[in-house]
């Protein structure tokens, strides 16, 4: 069965905080580029926030970091068996990534998959 979630938001930030009682998210330090004086470089901590809707059931989600210049995947992170109760409500996923390494400046992209099917991407630049 093919599912077609609708991506509402995909944001990059330094940190995502989740409030204990309400489960509300606070996105700290939103960005659309990574700056470095030299390469290779390591970005110590980043968070990818994904909001979507229009699916219901239990799914596996994969976040992929893709190097557009080299045409290759650098990293993958997974959330397995994520339950979506109501397709009319917004769902959120947060991927916290540590020590992300970039070998060169250029264009990169995060891609989000549900059960191995891409449903959104967020491009960003690494600059010198």
N, C-alpha and C positions, 0 to 999 in steps of 0.2 A: 504494500500500500504506500503510495507516494503522499507525502505531506508537504504542504506549502505554507510555512509560517511567513508572516509579514514582519520584516525587520522595521522597528520604529526608531531605534537609536543604537549606535555603536560608538562609544567614546573611549578615548585614551586619557589616562590620568596617572598621577603619581601614586595615589592611594584611594581605595574605596572603604569607607567606614560603614558598618551596619549597626544601627542603634538596637540595643538589646531588647527593649520592650516592644517597640513598634515595627521593627525590622526595616525601617526606612534607611535608604542609602544616602550617604553624603560623598560626593566625588570631589577629591582634593587635588588641585593642580592640573586642570585640564590642559592638554597640549596636542599639537598636530605635527610637531617635528622634534627630533632629538638632535642636540648640538654637541659636537665633540671637537677638541683641538687636534686630536691625533687618532689614528686607527691602527689596529683594531681597538675598539672601545667596548666597555661593558656598562650598560644602564642598570644600576643597582636594583631598582624596584619600579615596576609599572603595573597598572591595573587596567583591564579591558572590561568595560561595562556593556552588556548587551541587553536590549529590551525588544521583545517581540510578542506577537499574538497570533490567533487563528489556528492553533493546533491543540489537540487534546489527547492524552494518553501518556505512556512512558517512553522516553527517548534517550538516546546517547547523543551528546553534543561534543564537538571537537572544535577547538580554536587552533588555527594554523598561522604561523608567522612565515610569510613568503617573501623572498628576495626577488623583486621583479627584474633586476639587471641580470642576475645569475640564473633566473628561471628555476629556483629550487626552494624547497621547504627548509626552514631553519629550525623551527621548534613546533611542537604540538602539545596541547593540554586538553584533557578530557574531563567531562562530567558524565558519569554513567547512570543510567536508570533514573533520570530526572522526571518526576511526575508533574504533568500539567493537568489541573483539575477542570478548568473551564476555558474554552477557547475564546470566549468573548472578553476575557480579562488579560491585562498585560502581564507578561512573565519577565523575570530578570535573571540574568546569570552574571556572575563576577568572576573573572580569571585574574588571580594575583600572580605575577611573574617576577622571579628573582634572577638577577645576574644575566640579563639578556645581552648577548654578544653580537656586535655588528663589526664586520671585517672591513667594510668600506662605506663611504658616503653614497647616497643614492635613494631610490624609491623602494619602499617596502609596503606590505599590505597584510593586515590581519583578515583572515577568512573564517567565517563561522559556518559549521556544518551541523545538520541534524541527520542522524543515521546515515552518514557518508554522503549527504546531498547538500551542496552549498546553498545558503539562502541569504548571505550578505557578506560585505567586505568593507574595510576601512583602510584607505591609503594614507600614508604619512611619509615624511622625508627624514633622512638622517643627513645632516649637513655639517660642514667643517667651518 
